[in-house]
């Protein structure tokens, strides 16, 4: 979308690897949001605690990305079911 690569799932790739591969990218897979310059990872749209994660420490976030008309990217965190722009 615009200059941003949105087709990478990001599986087994760190933010620095994503940056090296795509430069300007938004990826998922890790369920944890992150930013390194123009490499970004969104979180999950699922519940933060699933039955298969019980008892395990998690860094998951409910985070989505918005690409603005000027190609800038915003990550939007949903905390306790709420968000703020």
Secondary structure, 3 states (H helix, E strand, C coil): CCCCECCCCCCCCCHHHHHHHHCCEEECCCCCCEEECCEEECCCCCCCCCHHHCCCCCCCCEEEEEECCCCCEEEEEEECCECCC
